[in-house]
Amino acid sequence: MTAFKSPPEARGTSVWIGVRTFAGLITRKLGKRAATACQLILLAGSSAFAHTGSPSADFVGGFSHPLFGPDHIAAMLGVGLWGAFLGQPAIFILPVVFPLVMAAGGVIGILGLHVPAVEVGIAFSAIVIGAMVAIAARPPFALAAVLVGMFAVFHGYAHGAELPPGANALSYFLGFVVATGMLHLAGISFGLLARWPAGRIVVRAAGGTIAIAGVLFLL
């Protein structure tokens, strides 16, 4: 007796359903772990960030902090420029990696842990990221993300270490993260000019300007 064989369409549908089911299980597990991580962060924040300042005033203080630091502005614009220059997925991921790691660096600064050569690291972030744009460097995406994240630690530490006494740390953090995101968006918007030949030259020149500014920050 000949064994029944399902048609290719049915087999393909079964495989697809199996993949979706497996993906759903993985997503639910990751979701639970992400939720647990968020709860731990909030619990830690309630004690480590126990300041009593005005949330609105502290948000403004955190928001303005990157905007009054030319070194911060240069590096954050550079991240947006580089992300736009590299294209997908870097255009979306790099401007997310930087604020997230920067927030972790801010926690280190608030806790008073020692990070050496912070100002030098901030200056080098402008030099390296600007140079990457200027020379049209296209390293592997993972390497670009690690590089951006490494420099973000220095920026975050500087923000956290300069938290005003008695300030509401969560509001202050939210302020400088929002300002950072806006600077990234400004860099991305300008970096999109690289889609055209003439715009590519302009974007690379902007990267060179950022790198030169980084050198000046060291002086």
C-alpha positions as CSV (number, residue, x, y, z in Angstrom):
1,M,0.0,0.0,0.0
2,T,1.4,3.4,-1.0
3,A,2.0,5.8,1.9
4,F,0.2,9.0,1.7
5,K,2.4,12.0,1.0
6,S,1.2,15.5,1.7
7,P,1.5,18.1,-1.1
8,P,4.4,20.6,-1.0
9,E,2.0,23.4,-0.1
10,A,0.7,21.5,3.0
11,R,4.3,20.7,4.1
12,G,5.3,24.3,3.6
13,T,2.4,25.5,5.7
14,S,3.2,23.0,8.5
15,V,6.8,24.1,8.6
16,W,5.8,27.8,8.7
17,I,3.3,27.1,11.6
18,G,6.1,25.3,13.4
19,V,8.5,28.2,13.0
20,R,5.9,30.7,14.2
21,T,5.1,28.6,17.2
22,F,8.8,28.3,18.1
23,A,9.3,32.0,17.6
24,G,6.4,32.7,19.8
25,L,7.8,30.6,22.6
26,I,11.2,32.3,22.3
27,T,9.6,35.8,22.3
28,R,7.5,35.1,25.4
29,K,10.6,33.8,27.3
30,L,12.6,36.9,26.2
31,G,9.7,39.1,27.1
32,K,9.6,37.7,30.7
33,R,13.3,38.2,31.1
34,A,13.1,41.7,29.8
35,A,10.3,42.5,32.2
36,T,12.3,41.1,35.1
37,A,15.3,43.2,34.1
38,C,13.2,46.3,33.9
39,Q,11.8,45.6,37.4
40,L,15.3,45.2,38.8
41,I,16.5,48.4,37.2
42,L,13.5,50.3,38.7
43,L,14.1,48.8,42.1
44,A,17.8,49.8,41.9
45,G,16.8,53.2,40.8
46,S,14.5,53.8,43.7
47,S,17.4,53.6,46.1
48,A,20.4,54.8,44.0
49,F,18.4,57.7,42.6
50,A,16.7,58.8,45.8
51,H,17.0,62.5,45.3
52,T,14.3,65.1,46.1
53,G,14.7,67.8,43.5
54,S,12.0,69.2,41.3
55,P,11.4,66.7,38.4
56,S,10.6,69.4,35.8
57,A,13.6,71.5,36.8
58,D,15.9,68.5,36.9
59,F,14.6,67.4,33.5
60,V,15.5,70.8,32.1
61,G,18.9,70.6,33.7
62,G,19.6,67.2,32.2
63,F,18.3,68.3,28.8
64,S,20.5,71.3,28.7
65,H,23.6,69.6,29.9
66,P,24.7,68.0,26.6
67,L,23.6,71.1,24.7
68,F,26.1,73.3,26.5
69,G,29.0,71.0,25.9
70,P,30.6,71.3,22.5
71,D,32.4,68.0,22.9
72,H,29.1,66.2,23.7
73,I,27.4,67.9,20.7
74,A,30.2,67.0,18.3
75,A,30.2,63.3,19.3
76,M,26.4,62.9,19.3
77,L,26.0,64.6,15.9
78,G,28.8,62.3,14.7
79,V,26.9,59.2,15.8
80,G,23.9,60.3,13.8
81,L,26.0,61.2,10.8
82,W,27.8,57.8,10.9
83,G,24.6,55.9,11.3
84,A,23.1,57.6,8.3
85,F,26.3,57.1,6.3
86,L,26.3,53.4,7.1
87,G,22.7,52.9,6.3
88,Q,20.5,50.1,7.7
89,P,20.6,48.7,10.3
90,A,23.2,51.2,11.7
91,I,21.0,54.2,11.1
92,F,18.5,52.8,13.6
93,I,20.7,50.9,16.0
94,L,23.6,53.2,16.7
95,P,21.4,56.1,17.9
96,V,19.8,53.6,20.3
97,V,23.0,52.0,21.5
98,F,24.6,55.3,22.4
99,P,21.8,56.6,24.8
100,L,21.3,53.2,26.4
101,V,25.0,52.7,27.2
102,M,25.3,56.4,28.1
103,A,22.6,55.9,30.7
104,A,24.6,53.0,32.2
105,G,27.7,55.3,32.3
106,G,25.6,57.9,34.1
107,V,24.8,55.4,36.8
108,I,28.5,54.7,37.2
109,G,29.1,58.5,37.5
110,I,26.3,58.9,40.2
111,L,27.7,56.0,42.2
112,G,31.1,57.7,42.2
113,L,33.0,54.8,40.6
114,H,36.2,55.7,39.0
115,V,36.5,55.9,35.3
116,P,39.9,57.1,34.1
117,A,40.5,59.8,31.4
118,V,36.9,60.7,31.0
119,E,37.5,64.0,29.2
120,V,40.1,62.4,27.0
121,G,37.6,59.6,26.1
122,I,35.0,62.2,25.2
123,A,37.4,64.1,23.0
124,F,38.5,60.8,21.3
125,S,34.9,59.9,20.6
126,A,34.6,63.0,18.4
127,I,38.0,62.3,16.8
128,V,37.3,58.7,16.0
129,I,33.6,58.9,15.0
130,G,34.3,62.0,13.0
131,A,37.2,60.4,11.2
132,M,35.1,57.3,10.4
133,V,32.7,59.6,8.6
134,A,35.4,61.6,6.9
135,I,37.2,58.5,5.5
136,A,33.9,56.8,4.6
137,A,34.8,53.9,6.9
138,R,32.4,50.9,6.8
139,P,33.5,48.5,9.5
140,P,31.3,45.5,10.4
141,F,28.1,46.7,12.1
142,A,29.0,44.9,15.4
143,L,32.3,46.7,15.5
144,A,30.6,50.1,14.9
145,A,28.1,49.4,17.7
146,V,30.8,48.4,20.2
147,L,32.9,51.5,19.3
148,V,29.9,53.8,19.8
149,G,28.9,52.1,23.0
150,M,32.4,52.3,24.4
151,F,32.5,56.1,23.9
152,A,29.0,56.4,25.3
153,V,30.2,55.3,28.7
154,F,32.5,58.4,28.9
155,H,29.7,60.8,28.0
156,G,27.2,59.1,30.4
157,Y,29.8,59.2,33.2
158,A,30.3,62.9,32.7
159,H,26.6,63.6,32.9
160,G,26.1,61.4,36.0
161,A,29.1,62.7,37.8
162,E,27.9,66.3,37.4
163,L,24.4,65.6,38.7
164,P,23.4,68.6,40.9
165,P,23.2,67.8,44.6
166,G,19.6,67.0,45.6
167,A,18.5,66.6,42.0
168,N,15.9,64.0,40.9
169,A,18.3,61.7,39.0
170,L,15.6,59.9,37.0
171,S,14.3,63.2,35.6
172,Y,17.8,64.4,35.0
173,F,18.7,61.2,33.2
174,L,15.6,61.5,31.1
175,G,16.5,65.0,30.1
176,F,20.0,64.3,28.8
177,V,18.8,61.1,27.1
178,V,16.1,63.0,25.2
179,A,18.6,65.8,24.3
180,T,21.0,63.1,23.1
181,G,18.4,61.5,20.9
182,M,17.5,64.9,19.4
183,L,21.2,65.5,18.5
184,H,21.4,62.0,17.0
185,L,18.3,62.8,14.9
186,A,19.9,66.1,13.7
187,G,23.0,64.2,12.7
188,I,20.9,61.6,10.9
189,S,19.0,64.3,9.0
190,F,22.1,65.9,7.8
191,G,23.8,62.5,7.1
192,L,21.0,61.5,4.7
193,L,22.5,64.0,2.3
194,A,25.1,61.2,1.6
195,R,22.5,59.6,-0.7
196,W,23.6,62.0,-3.4
197,P,27.2,62.4,-4.6
198,A,27.5,66.1,-3.7
199,G,25.9,65.5,-0.4
200,R,28.3,62.6,0.3
201,I,31.2,65.1,0.0
202,V,29.4,67.5,2.4
203,V,28.8,64.8,5.0
204,R,32.4,63.6,4.9
205,A,33.5,67.2,5.3
206,A,31.3,67.5,8.3
207,G,32.9,64.3,9.8
208,G,36.3,65.8,9.2
209,T,35.2,69.0,11.0
210,I,34.0,66.9,14.0
211,A,37.3,65.1,14.1
212,I,39.3,68.3,14.1
213,A,37.0,69.7,16.9
214,G,37.9,66.6,18.9
215,V,41.6,67.3,18.5
216,L,40.9,70.8,19.7
217,F,39.1,69.5,22.8
218,L,42.3,67.8,23.8
219,L,44.3,71.0,23.8
